[in-house]
Amino acid sequence: MRRFANTFRGWKIATAGSVVQAVQSALLLLTFGNYAVLLEREFGWTKTTLSAAFSLQRAETGLLGPVQGWALDRYGPRRIMRLGASIMAIGFLLFSQTQQLWHFFVFFIIIAVGGSLAGYMTITTAVVPWFERKRARALGLASIGFAVGGVMVPIVVWTMNEFGWRWTAAGSGVAILVLLWPLSSLLGGTPADFGTYVDGIDPAALGPDVARAEGVSDVSFTAKEALRTSSFWFIALGHMSAVLVVSTVLAHLSLYLTSDRGYSLQEASFIAAALPIMQLVGVVLGGWIGDRANKRLIASVAMAGHVGGLLLLAYASDAVMIWLFALTHGLAWGVRGPLMQALRADYFGTGSYGQIMGLSTLVVMIGSIGGPLMVGMVTDATGDYRLGFTIVAIIAGLGTTFFMIASPPELPDRTG
């Protein structure tokens, strides 16, 4: 405990963010597919309907992004985290009382609003001002919580089977409020506010010849300046391509395994739990490599893992191929994930980071919405998942190129 008290505050913020991510992934992001299976059984709603709800949640996150980014830069992560935790808790309590389809959509949107405000954008905005040379590792630490939460999904599924999904949802709302509110107290501020330095290292001790990551400068772009660069759009398009696969898997993996492959819900949860385990390995690997090598080239290679993994799932003839999917997709997800925000901070600085990240979500949400919804529609029409998964994999393949050409932007011209 004493050692943690003396730890550089940036690592405390990243650790708090990691715990928040664990709560979110265990209770919401990685359990939606399991709720979907139980809702399908109880109410008879179609896969298109259920994936539409997931896509609506991702659309809300994307549309809220610019406003949330502005609010983060204006009011700070601590206040936004507390607001989001409160809204998400209320949403889960309401969701536990769902009786009709419109209840499901309305209550799930409330959960989504809270989850976005108390989610990854808020955590990342709190972390990036504290790091430069160790930025990928710090964001990797914050992302580890997502993987840890995923490992807990079988426990959440067990509570669904033992006590019902309604009691699980209500308990999730209480747990979110109890855990996230105190964690938010660690968020916010900059190194200068606490009389320390970025990375916890006095720049004078480093000397002028210390290598910096590609594209890093001491100039912070405004949101308007970032929008004028091709780098902003290529990173956003690459990120969208990756999220196209990730969102499709989150929304449909449990449905696919139970309806197409004959797995029980509990058996499917073990496959789903393998993803965050491999993601955890990938996050550690990506954070370490990302601070030592070219981030956009690493992201390009990771995209190939996303595409290959989804194709393995689509054409799986046995359990081995399904487990290979979990290996390749999980590793790619973990390696690539922290680099998305590290690239934006490297290229555009931290002065308007929240707004720049928020505007990026308008592009990224196309993948979040399009993948799950399209696959749900194609599957309802054809009777199986193969065609829908294949289409998503082909489109996602473009992400490799987008990251390759996302070179550092020229510094803004402010002479006029």
ROGUNU-568001 format. One record per residue: residue number from 0; x, y, z of N, C-alpha, C in turn; residue in one letter. Coordinates in steps of 0.2 Angstrom, whole numbers. Layout:
REM residues N
NUM_X_Y_Z_X_Y_Z_X_Y_Z_a $
...
***
This chain:
REM residues 416
0_4_-6_0_0_0_0_4_6_0_m $
1_10_6_4_14_12_4_18_13_-3_r $
2_19_7_-6_23_8_-12_18_11_-17_r $
3_11_9_-17_7_12_-22_6_20_-21_f $
4_6_21_-14_5_29_-12_11_33_-15_a $
5_17_30_-16_22_34_-18_23_33_-26_n $
6_19_29_-29_19_28_-36_18_34_-40_t $
7_21_35_-46_19_41_-50_12_41_-52_f $
8_9_47_-51_2_47_-51_-1_45_-58_r $
9_3_46_-63_0_43_-70_-1_36_-70_g $
10_3_32_-66_1_25_-66_-5_23_-62_w $
11_-6_28_-57_-12_27_-52_-18_28_-57_k $
12_-18_33_-61_-23_35_-65_-25_29_-70_i $
13_-19_26_-73_-20_21_-78_-23_15_-74_a $
14_-21_13_-68_-23_8_-64_-31_9_-63_t $
15_-33_15_-61_-40_16_-59_-44_15_-66_a $
16_-41_17_-71_-45_16_-78_-45_9_-79_g $
17_-40_5_-78_-40_-2_-79_-46_-6_-75_s $
18_-47_-4_-69_-52_-7_-65_-59_-5_-68_v $
19_-60_2_-70_-66_4_-73_-68_0_-79_v $
20_-62_-1_-83_-63_-5_-89_-65_-12_-87_q $
21_-63_-15_-82_-64_-22_-80_-72_-22_-78_a $
22_-74_-17_-75_-81_-17_-73_-86_-17_-79_v $
23_-84_-12_-83_-88_-11_-89_-88_-18_-94_q $
24_-82_-21_-95_-82_-26_-99_-86_-32_-96_s $
25_-85_-33_-90_-88_-39_-86_-96_-39_-86_a $
26_-98_-33_-85_-105_-32_-84_-109_-29_-90_l $
27_-106_-27_-95_-109_-24_-101_-106_-26_-107_l $
28_-100_-24_-109_-98_-24_-116_-97_-32_-118_l $
29_-95_-36_-114_-93_-43_-116_-99_-48_-114_l $
30_-104_-45_-111_-110_-49_-109_-116_-48_-113_t $
31_-116_-43_-117_-122_-41_-121_-124_-47_-125_f $
32_-119_-51_-128_-121_-57_-132_-125_-62_-128_g $
33_-123_-63_-121_-127_-68_-117_-134_-65_-115_n $
34_-134_-59_-114_-141_-56_-113_-145_-57_-119_y $
35_-142_-56_-125_-146_-57_-131_-149_-64_-132_a $
36_-145_-69_-130_-147_-76_-130_-153_-77_-126_v $
37_-153_-75_-120_-158_-76_-115_-165_-71_-117_l $
38_-163_-66_-120_-169_-61_-122_-172_-65_-128_l $
39_-168_-68_-133_-171_-71_-139_-175_-77_-136_e $
40_-173_-81_-131_-177_-86_-129_-183_-84_-125_r $
41_-183_-79_-121_-189_-77_-118_-194_-73_-122_e $
42_-192_-69_-126_-197_-65_-130_-197_-66_-137_f $
43_-193_-71_-140_-193_-73_-147_-191_-67_-152_g $
44_-187_-62_-150_-185_-57_-154_-179_-60_-159_w $
45_-179_-57_-165_-175_-59_-170_-168_-57_-169_t $
46_-163_-60_-172_-156_-58_-172_-155_-51_-175_k $
47_-159_-49_-180_-159_-42_-183_-161_-37_-177_t $
48_-166_-39_-174_-168_-34_-168_-163_-33_-163_t $
49_-160_-39_-161_-156_-39_-155_-149_-35_-157_l $
50_-147_-36_-164_-141_-33_-166_-142_-26_-167_s $
51_-149_-24_-169_-150_-17_-170_-150_-13_-163_a $
52_-151_-16_-158_-150_-13_-151_-143_-12_-150_a $
53_-139_-17_-151_-132_-16_-150_-129_-11_-155_f $
54_-131_-10_-161_-129_-5_-166_-131_2_-164_s $
55_-137_2_-161_-140_8_-158_-136_11_-153_l $
56_-134_6_-148_-129_8_-143_-123_11_-146_q $
57_-120_8_-151_-114_10_-154_-115_17_-157_r $
58_-121_18_-160_-122_24_-164_-123_30_-158_a $
59_-126_28_-153_-126_33_-147_-119_35_-145_e $
60_-115_30_-144_-108_32_-142_-104_36_-147_t $
61_-105_35_-154_-102_39_-159_-105_46_-159_g $
62_-112_47_-159_-115_53_-159_-113_57_-153_l $
63_-113_54_-147_-111_58_-141_-104_60_-141_l $
64_-99_56_-145_-92_57_-144_-90_65_-145_g $
65_-92_69_-150_-90_76_-150_-92_80_-144_p $
66_-98_79_-142_-100_82_-136_-96_80_-129_v $
67_-95_73_-129_-91_71_-123_-84_73_-123_q $
68_-81_73_-129_-74_76_-130_-74_83_-128_g $
69_-79_87_-130_-79_94_-128_-79_95_-120_w $
70_-84_91_-117_-85_91_-110_-79_88_-106_a $
71_-76_84_-109_-70_81_-105_-64_86_-105_l $
72_-63_90_-111_-58_95_-111_-60_101_-106_d $
73_-67_102_-106_-70_108_-102_-70_106_-94_r $
74_-73_101_-93_-75_99_-86_-70_94_-82_y $
75_-67_90_-86_-62_85_-84_-65_78_-83_g $
76_-61_73_-83_-63_66_-83_-67_64_-76_p $
77_-65_67_-71_-68_65_-64_-76_66_-64_r $
78_-78_72_-66_-85_74_-66_-89_70_-71_r $
79_-86_69_-77_-89_65_-83_-90_58_-80_i $
80_-84_55_-77_-85_48_-75_-90_47_-70_m $
81_-91_52_-65_-96_51_-60_-103_52_-63_r $
82_-104_56_-68_-111_57_-71_-112_50_-75_l $
83_-107_48_-79_-109_42_-82_-110_36_-78_g $
84_-107_35_-72_-108_29_-68_-115_30_-65_a $
85_-117_35_-63_-124_36_-61_-129_34_-66_s $
86_-128_37_-72_-133_35_-78_-133_28_-79_i $
87_-127_25_-80_-127_18_-81_-130_14_-76_m $
88_-129_15_-70_-132_11_-64_-140_12_-65_a $
89_-143_18_-66_-150_19_-67_-152_14_-73_i $
90_-149_15_-78_-150_11_-84_-151_3_-83_g $
91_-146_0_-79_-146_-7_-78_-152_-8_-73_f $
92_-154_-4_-68_-160_-5_-64_-166_-5_-68_l $
93_-167_-1_-73_-173_-1_-77_-173_-7_-82_l $
94_-167_-8_-85_-166_-14_-89_-169_-20_-86_f $
95_-168_-21_-79_-170_-27_-76_-177_-28_-76_s $
96_-181_-23_-77_-188_-23_-77_-191_-23_-84_q $
97_-187_-25_-89_-189_-25_-96_-195_-30_-97_t $
98_-200_-28_-101_-206_-32_-102_-208_-32_-110_q $
99_-206_-26_-113_-208_-25_-120_-202_-23_-124_q $
100_-202_-24_-131_-197_-22_-135_-194_-15_-134_l $
101_-199_-10_-133_-197_-3_-133_-194_-2_-126_w $
102_-196_-6_-121_-192_-5_-115_-185_-7_-116_h $
103_-183_-12_-119_-177_-15_-120_-173_-9_-124_f $
104_-175_-6_-129_-172_-1_-133_-170_5_-129_f $
105_-175_8_-125_-175_14_-121_-170_13_-116_v $
106_-171_7_-112_-166_6_-106_-159_5_-108_f $
107_-158_1_-114_-152_0_-116_-148_6_-119_f $
108_-152_11_-121_-149_17_-123_-147_21_-117_i $
109_-151_21_-112_-148_24_-105_-142_21_-103_i $
110_-142_14_-103_-135_11_-101_-130_13_-106_i $
111_-131_14_-112_-126_15_-117_-123_23_-116_a $
112_-128_27_-114_-125_34_-113_-121_34_-107_v $
113_-123_31_-101_-119_30_-95_-112_27_-97_g $
114_-113_21_-100_-106_18_-102_-101_22_-106_g $
115_-104_26_-110_-99_30_-114_-96_35_-110_s $
116_-100_39_-106_-97_44_-102_-92_41_-97_l $
117_-94_35_-94_-89_32_-89_-85_27_-93_a $
118_-83_28_-99_-80_23_-103_-73_25_-105_g $
119_-71_21_-111_-64_22_-113_-62_29_-115_y $
120_-66_33_-118_-64_40_-120_-62_44_-114_m $
121_-66_43_-108_-65_47_-102_-58_44_-99_t $
122_-57_38_-99_-51_35_-96_-45_37_-100_i $
123_-45_37_-106_-40_38_-111_-38_46_-110_t $
124_-43_50_-110_-42_57_-109_-38_59_-103_t $
125_-40_55_-97_-37_56_-91_-29_53_-91_a $
126_-28_48_-95_-21_45_-95_-16_49_-99_v $
127_-18_51_-106_-13_53_-110_-9_59_-108_v $
128_-12_64_-105_-7_70_-103_-1_68_-98_p $
129_-2_62_-95_4_60_-90_9_56_-94_w $
130_9_54_-100_14_50_-103_16_52_-110_f $
131_22_51_-112_24_52_-119_28_46_-121_e $
132_34_45_-118_38_39_-120_35_33_-117_r $
133_31_33_-112_28_27_-110_20_27_-111_k $
134_18_30_-116_11_31_-118_8_24_-120_r $
135_11_21_-124_8_14_-126_7_10_-120_a $
136_12_9_-116_12_5_-110_6_7_-105_r $
137_6_14_-104_1_16_-100_-6_15_-102_a $
138_-7_16_-109_-14_15_-111_-15_7_-112_l $
139_-10_3_-112_-10_-4_-112_-13_-6_-105_g $
140_-10_-3_-100_-12_-5_-93_-19_-3_-92_l $
141_-21_3_-94_-28_4_-94_-33_-1_-98_a $
142_-30_-3_-103_-34_-8_-107_-34_-15_-104_s $
143_-30_-17_-100_-29_-23_-97_-36_-25_-93_i $
144_-39_-20_-90_-45_-21_-87_-50_-24_-91_g $
145_-51_-22_-97_-56_-24_-102_-55_-32_-102_f $
146_-49_-34_-103_-47_-41_-104_-49_-45_-97_a $
147_-47_-42_-91_-48_-45_-85_-56_-46_-84_v $
148_-59_-41_-86_-67_-41_-85_-70_-47_-89_g $
149_-67_-48_-95_-69_-53_-100_-68_-60_-97_g $
150_-63_-61_-93_-62_-67_-89_-67_-69_-84_v $
151_-70_-63_-82_-75_-64_-77_-82_-65_-80_m $
152_-83_-65_-86_-89_-66_-90_-93_-73_-88_v $
153_-89_-78_-88_-92_-84_-86_-96_-84_-79_p $
154_-93_-80_-74_-96_-79_-68_-102_-75_-68_i $
155_-102_-70_-73_-108_-66_-74_-114_-71_-77_v $
156_-112_-75_-82_-116_-80_-85_-119_-85_-80_v $
157_-115_-87_-75_-117_-91_-70_-123_-88_-66_w $
158_-122_-82_-64_-127_-78_-60_-134_-78_-64_t $
159_-133_-77_-71_-139_-77_-75_-143_-83_-75_m $
160_-139_-89_-75_-142_-95_-75_-145_-97_-68_n $
161_-141_-95_-63_-143_-96_-56_-149_-92_-54_e $
162_-149_-85_-55_-153_-81_-52_-158_-77_-57_f $
163_-156_-78_-64_-160_-75_-69_-156_-69_-71_g $
164_-158_-67_-78_-154_-61_-80_-157_-54_-77_w $
165_-163_-54_-75_-165_-48_-72_-162_-46_-65_r $
166_-161_-51_-61_-157_-50_-55_-150_-48_-56_w $
167_-147_-52_-61_-140_-50_-63_-139_-43_-66_t $
168_-144_-41_-70_-144_-34_-72_-145_-29_-66_a $
169_-149_-30_-62_-150_-26_-56_-144_-25_-51_a $
170_-141_-31_-50_-135_-31_-46_-129_-28_-50_g $
171_-129_-28_-56_-124_-24_-60_-125_-17_-59_s $
172_-131_-14_-59_-132_-7_-58_-129_-5_-51_g $
173_-130_-9_-46_-128_-7_-39_-120_-7_-39_v $
174_-117_-13_-42_-110_-14_-42_-107_-8_-46_a $
175_-109_-6_-51_-106_0_-55_-106_6_-51_i $
176_-111_8_-48_-111_14_-44_-106_14_-38_l $
177_-106_8_-35_-102_7_-29_-95_7_-31_v $
178_-93_4_-36_-86_4_-38_-83_10_-42_l $
179_-87_12_-47_-85_18_-51_-84_25_-48_l $
180_-89_26_-43_-89_33_-40_-82_34_-37_w $
181_-80_30_-32_-74_31_-29_-68_31_-33_p $
182_-68_27_-38_-62_26_-43_-61_33_-47_l $
183_-67_36_-48_-66_43_-52_-62_48_-48_s $
184_-61_47_-42_-57_52_-38_-50_53_-40_s $
185_-48_47_-43_-41_47_-45_-40_50_-52_l $
186_-45_52_-56_-44_54_-63_-44_62_-63_l $
187_-41_64_-68_-40_71_-69_-34_74_-68_g $
188_-33_81_-70_-26_84_-69_-21_83_-74_g $
189_-16_86_-73_-10_86_-77_-4_85_-73_t $
190_2_83_-75_8_83_-71_10_89_-68_p $
191_9_95_-72_10_101_-69_6_103_-63_a $
192_0_101_-63_-5_102_-58_-2_99_-51_d $
193_2_94_-52_4_90_-46_12_91_-45_f $
194_15_96_-48_22_98_-47_27_92_-50_g $
195_25_88_-55_29_83_-58_30_84_-65_t $
196_32_79_-68_34_79_-76_30_74_-79_y $
197_29_74_-86_27_69_-90_31_63_-89_v $
198_28_57_-89_32_51_-88_35_51_-81_d $
199_34_56_-77_38_56_-70_45_57_-71_g $
200_48_60_-76_55_61_-78_56_68_-80_i $
201_61_71_-76_63_78_-78_66_78_-85_d $
202_63_82_-90_66_82_-96_74_84_-96_p $
203_76_88_-92_83_90_-91_87_84_-90_a $
204_85_79_-87_89_73_-85_89_68_-92_a $
205_85_69_-97_85_65_-103_90_67_-108_l $
206_91_74_-108_95_76_-113_92_77_-120_g $
207_95_81_-125_91_83_-131_91_77_-136_p $
208_95_72_-135_96_67_-141_92_61_-139_d $
209_87_61_-134_83_55_-133_78_54_-139_v $
210_78_48_-141_73_46_-147_66_47_-144_a $
211_62_50_-149_54_50_-148_51_46_-153_r $
212_44_45_-151_40_41_-156_39_45_-162_a $
213_38_41_-168_36_44_-174_30_49_-174_e $
214_31_55_-176_26_60_-176_25_64_-170_g $
215_29_63_-164_28_66_-158_31_73_-159_v $
216_28_78_-156_30_85_-156_28_88_-150_s $
217_30_94_-148_28_98_-143_22_103_-144_d $
218_19_102_-151_14_106_-153_7_102_-153_v $
219_2_105_-149_-4_102_-149_-9_105_-154_s $
220_-12_101_-158_-16_103_-163_-23_105_-160_f $
221_-27_110_-163_-34_111_-161_-38_105_-165_t $
222_-44_105_-163_-48_100_-166_-49_102_-174_a $
223_-50_108_-175_-51_110_-182_-44_109_-186_k $
224_-38_110_-183_-32_109_-187_-31_101_-188_e $
225_-33_97_-183_-33_90_-184_-37_87_-190_a $
226_-43_90_-190_-48_88_-195_-45_90_-202_l $
227_-41_94_-203_-38_96_-210_-33_91_-212_r $
228_-30_87_-208_-25_82_-210_-28_76_-212_t $
229_-24_73_-217_-26_66_-219_-25_61_-214_s $
230_-20_62_-209_-18_57_-204_-24_56_-200_s $
231_-28_61_-198_-34_61_-194_-39_56_-197_f $
232_-40_56_-203_-45_52_-207_-43_45_-208_w $
233_-36_44_-210_-34_38_-211_-34_33_-204_f $
234_-32_37_-199_-32_33_-192_-39_31_-190_i $
235_-44_36_-191_-51_35_-190_-54_29_-194_a $
236_-52_29_-201_-54_24_-205_-51_17_-203_l $
237_-45_17_-201_-42_11_-199_-45_8_-193_g $
238_-46_13_-188_-50_11_-182_-57_8_-183_h $
239_-60_12_-188_-67_9_-190_-67_2_-192_m $
240_-62_1_-197_-61_-6_-199_-60_-11_-194_s $
241_-56_-10_-189_-55_-14_-183_-61_-15_-179_a $
242_-65_-10_-178_-71_-10_-174_-76_-14_-177_v $
243_-76_-14_-184_-81_-17_-188_-81_-25_-186_l $
244_-75_-27_-185_-74_-34_-183_-76_-35_-175_v $
245_-73_-31_-171_-74_-32_-164_-81_-31_-162_v $
246_-85_-26_-165_-92_-26_-163_-96_-32_-166_s $
247_-94_-34_-172_-98_-40_-174_-97_-46_-170_t $
248_-91_-47_-167_-89_-53_-163_-93_-52_-156_v $
249_-93_-46_-153_-96_-44_-147_-103_-46_-147_l $
250_-106_-44_-153_-114_-44_-153_-116_-51_-155_a $
251_-112_-55_-159_-114_-61_-162_-111_-68_-160_h $
252_-105_-67_-156_-102_-73_-155_-106_-78_-151_l $
253_-109_-76_-146_-113_-81_-142_-119_-83_-146_s $
254_-122_-79_-149_-128_-81_-154_-126_-86_-159_l $
255_-120_-85_-162_-117_-90_-167_-115_-96_-164_y $
256_-112_-96_-158_-110_-103_-155_-116_-107_-153_l $
257_-121_-103_-150_-127_-107_-148_-132_-109_-153_t $
258_-133_-105_-158_-138_-106_-164_-135_-110_-169_s $
259_-129_-109_-171_-126_-112_-177_-121_-118_-175_d $
260_-118_-118_-169_-113_-123_-168_-116_-128_-162_r $
261_-122_-126_-159_-125_-131_-154_-122_-130_-147_g $
262_-118_-125_-146_-115_-124_-139_-120_-122_-134_y $
263_-120_-124_-128_-124_-121_-122_-121_-114_-121_s $
264_-126_-110_-118_-124_-103_-116_-117_-103_-112_l $
265_-117_-108_-107_-111_-108_-102_-105_-110_-106_q $
266_-105_-115_-111_-100_-117_-115_-98_-111_-120_e $
267_-102_-108_-122_-101_-102_-127_-97_-96_-122_a $
268_-99_-96_-116_-95_-91_-112_-88_-92_-111_s $
269_-86_-99_-111_-79_-100_-110_-75_-98_-117_f $
270_-78_-99_-122_-75_-97_-129_-74_-89_-128_i $
271_-80_-86_-126_-79_-79_-126_-74_-76_-121_a $
272_-73_-80_-115_-68_-78_-110_-61_-79_-113_a $
273_-60_-84_-118_-54_-85_-121_-51_-78_-124_a $
274_-56_-75_-127_-54_-69_-131_-50_-64_-126_l $
275_-53_-62_-121_-50_-57_-117_-43_-60_-114_p $
276_-43_-66_-113_-36_-69_-110_-31_-68_-116_i $
277_-33_-69_-122_-28_-68_-127_-27_-60_-128_m $
278_-32_-56_-127_-32_-49_-128_-27_-47_-122_q $
279_-27_-49_-116_-23_-47_-111_-15_-48_-113_l $
280_-14_-54_-116_-7_-55_-119_-5_-50_-124_v $
281_-10_-49_-128_-9_-44_-134_-8_-37_-131_g $
282_-11_-35_-126_-11_-28_-123_-4_-27_-120_v $
283_-1_-32_-117_5_-32_-114_11_-32_-119_v $
284_10_-36_-124_14_-36_-130_14_-29_-134_l $
285_8_-27_-135_7_-21_-139_10_-15_-136_g $
286_9_-14_-129_11_-9_-125_19_-9_-125_g $
287_22_-14_-124_29_-15_-124_32_-13_-131_w $
288_29_-16_-136_32_-15_-143_30_-8_-145_i $
289_24_-5_-144_22_1_-146_26_7_-144_g $
290_30_6_-138_34_12_-136_41_11_-139_d $
291_42_6_-143_49_5_-146_49_4_-153_r $
292_43_4_-157_43_3_-164_37_7_-167_a $
293_37_7_-173_32_11_-177_25_9_-175_n $
294_21_13_-172_14_11_-170_9_9_-176_k $
295_10_13_-181_5_12_-187_7_6_-190_r $
296_13_4_-191_15_-3_-194_12_-9_-190_l $
297_13_-8_-183_11_-13_-179_3_-14_-180_i $
298_0_-8_-180_-8_-9_-181_-10_-12_-187_a $
299_-6_-11_-193_-7_-14_-199_-7_-22_-199_s $
300_-2_-24_-195_-1_-31_-194_-6_-34_-190_v $
301_-8_-31_-185_-14_-33_-181_-20_-33_-185_a $
302_-21_-29_-189_-28_-29_-193_-28_-36_-197_m $
303_-22_-39_-199_-22_-45_-203_-25_-51_-198_a $
304_-23_-50_-192_-25_-55_-187_-33_-54_-186_g $
305_-36_-48_-186_-43_-48_-185_-46_-51_-191_h $
306_-44_-50_-197_-47_-53_-203_-46_-60_-203_v $
307_-40_-63_-202_-39_-70_-202_-43_-74_-197_g $
308_-44_-70_-191_-48_-73_-185_-55_-74_-187_g $
309_-58_-69_-190_-65_-69_-192_-66_-74_-197_l $
310_-62_-75_-202_-63_-80_-207_-62_-87_-204_l $
311_-58_-88_-199_-57_-95_-196_-64_-96_-193_l $
312_-67_-91_-189_-74_-92_-186_-79_-94_-191_l $
313_-79_-90_-197_-84_-91_-202_-84_-98_-205_a $
314_-78_-101_-206_-77_-107_-210_-75_-113_-205_y $
315_-76_-112_-199_-74_-117_-194_-78_-123_-195_a $
316_-74_-129_-195_-76_-135_-196_-76_-140_-190_s $
317_-72_-137_-185_-71_-140_-179_-70_-135_-173_d $
318_-69_-138_-167_-68_-134_-161_-61_-131_-162_a $
319_-56_-134_-165_-49_-131_-166_-49_-125_-169_v $
320_-53_-124_-175_-53_-118_-178_-56_-112_-174_m $
321_-61_-114_-170_-65_-109_-166_-60_-106_-161_i $
322_-56_-111_-158_-51_-109_-153_-45_-105_-156_w $
323_-43_-107_-163_-38_-103_-166_-41_-96_-168_l $
324_-47_-95_-169_-50_-88_-170_-49_-84_-163_f $
325_-51_-87_-158_-50_-84_-151_-43_-82_-150_a $
326_-38_-86_-152_-31_-84_-152_-29_-78_-156_l $
327_-31_-79_-163_-28_-73_-167_-32_-67_-166_t $
328_-39_-67_-166_-43_-61_-165_-41_-58_-158_h $
329_-41_-62_-153_-39_-59_-146_-32_-56_-146_g $
330_-27_-59_-149_-21_-56_-149_-21_-49_-153_l $
331_-24_-49_-159_-24_-43_-163_-28_-38_-160_a $
332_-33_-39_-156_-37_-34_-152_-33_-31_-147_w $
333_-29_-35_-143_-25_-33_-138_-19_-29_-140_g $
334_-16_-31_-145_-10_-27_-148_-12_-21_-151_v $
335_-17_-21_-155_-19_-14_-158_-23_-9_-154_r $
336_-27_-12_-149_-31_-7_-145_-28_-1_-142_g $
337_-23_-2_-138_-20_4_-135_-16_9_-140_p $
338_-14_6_-146_-11_10_-151_-15_15_-154_l $
339_-22_14_-155_-26_19_-158_-26_26_-155_m $
340_-26_26_-148_-26_32_-144_-19_35_-144_q $
341_-14_30_-143_-7_33_-143_-5_36_-149_a $
342_-8_34_-155_-6_37_-161_-9_44_-162_l $
343_-15_45_-159_-18_51_-160_-15_56_-155_r $
344_-13_54_-149_-9_58_-145_-2_60_-147_a $
345_1_55_-150_8_57_-153_7_62_-159_d $
346_2_61_-163_2_65_-169_-1_72_-168_y $
347_-6_72_-163_-10_79_-162_-9_82_-155_f $
348_-5_79_-151_-4_82_-144_-10_81_-140_g $
349_-10_84_-134_-15_82_-128_-19_88_-127_t $
350_-17_94_-130_-21_100_-128_-29_100_-130_g $
351_-30_97_-135_-37_96_-137_-39_89_-138_s $
352_-36_85_-135_-36_77_-136_-43_75_-135_y $
353_-47_77_-130_-54_75_-130_-58_76_-136_g $
354_-58_82_-138_-62_84_-144_-60_80_-150_q $
355_-53_79_-151_-51_76_-157_-53_68_-157_i $
356_-52_65_-151_-55_58_-150_-62_58_-151_m $
357_-66_63_-148_-73_63_-149_-75_63_-156_g $
358_-72_68_-160_-74_68_-167_-72_62_-171_l $
359_-67_58_-169_-65_52_-172_-71_47_-172_s $
360_-74_47_-166_-80_42_-165_-85_42_-170_t $
361_-86_48_-173_-91_49_-179_-89_44_-184_l $
362_-83_43_-186_-81_39_-191_-81_31_-188_v $
363_-78_30_-183_-77_24_-180_-84_20_-179_v $
364_-89_24_-177_-96_21_-176_-99_18_-182_m $
365_-97_20_-188_-99_17_-194_-98_9_-194_i $
366_-92_7_-191_-90_0_-190_-94_-3_-185_g $
367_-95_1_-179_-98_-1_-173_-106_-3_-175_s $
368_-109_1_-179_-116_0_-181_-116_-5_-187_i $
369_-112_-4_-192_-113_-8_-198_-112_-15_-197_g $
370_-107_-17_-194_-105_-24_-193_-110_-28_-190_g $
371_-112_-27_-184_-117_-31_-181_-124_-31_-184_p $
372_-126_-25_-187_-133_-25_-190_-133_-28_-196_l $
373_-128_-28_-201_-127_-31_-207_-127_-38_-206_m $
374_-123_-41_-201_-122_-48_-200_-129_-51_-198_v $
375_-132_-47_-193_-139_-50_-191_-144_-50_-197_g $
376_-144_-45_-201_-149_-46_-207_-147_-51_-212_m $
377_-141_-52_-213_-139_-57_-218_-140_-64_-215_v $
378_-139_-65_-208_-140_-71_-205_-147_-73_-205_t $
379_-152_-68_-203_-159_-70_-203_-161_-72_-210_d $
380_-158_-69_-215_-160_-70_-222_-157_-77_-225_a $
381_-151_-79_-223_-148_-85_-226_-148_-91_-221_t $
382_-149_-89_-215_-150_-95_-210_-143_-97_-207_g $
383_-138_-94_-209_-132_-95_-205_-127_-89_-205_d $
384_-122_-89_-202_-117_-83_-201_-112_-83_-206_y $
385_-110_-88_-210_-104_-88_-214_-104_-82_-219_r $
386_-109_-81_-223_-109_-75_-227_-107_-68_-224_l $
387_-111_-67_-219_-110_-61_-215_-104_-60_-212_g $
388_-101_-65_-209_-94_-64_-206_-89_-63_-212_f $
389_-90_-67_-218_-85_-66_-223_-85_-59_-226_t $
390_-91_-56_-227_-91_-49_-229_-88_-44_-225_i $
391_-89_-45_-218_-86_-41_-213_-78_-41_-214_v $
392_-76_-47_-214_-68_-49_-215_-65_-45_-221_a $
393_-69_-46_-227_-66_-42_-233_-66_-35_-232_i $
394_-71_-32_-229_-71_-25_-228_-66_-23_-223_i $
395_-65_-26_-218_-60_-25_-213_-53_-25_-215_a $
396_-52_-29_-221_-45_-29_-224_-42_-23_-226_g $
397_-47_-18_-227_-45_-11_-229_-41_-8_-224_l $
398_-42_-10_-218_-39_-6_-212_-31_-7_-212_g $
399_-29_-12_-215_-22_-13_-215_-19_-7_-219_t $
400_-22_-6_-225_-19_0_-229_-20_6_-226_t $
401_-26_8_-223_-27_14_-219_-21_16_-214_f $
402_-19_11_-210_-14_12_-205_-7_13_-209_f $
403_-6_9_-214_0_10_-217_2_17_-220_m $
404_-4_20_-222_-3_27_-225_-4_33_-221_i $
405_-6_31_-214_-7_36_-209_-1_39_-207_a $
406_3_43_-211_10_45_-209_8_52_-204_s $
407_14_54_-201_13_60_-196_11_66_-200_p $
408_6_70_-197_4_76_-201_10_82_-201_p $
409_9_86_-205_13_92_-205_11_97_-199_e $
410_15_100_-196_13_105_-191_9_110_-193_l $
411_4_112_-189_-1_118_-192_3_124_-193_p $
412_0_127_-198_3_134_-200_-1_139_-196_d $
413_2_143_-192_-1_148_-188_2_155_-189_r $
414_5_155_-194_9_162_-196_4_167_-198_t $
415_-2_165_-200_-7_170_-202_-11_173_-197_g $
***
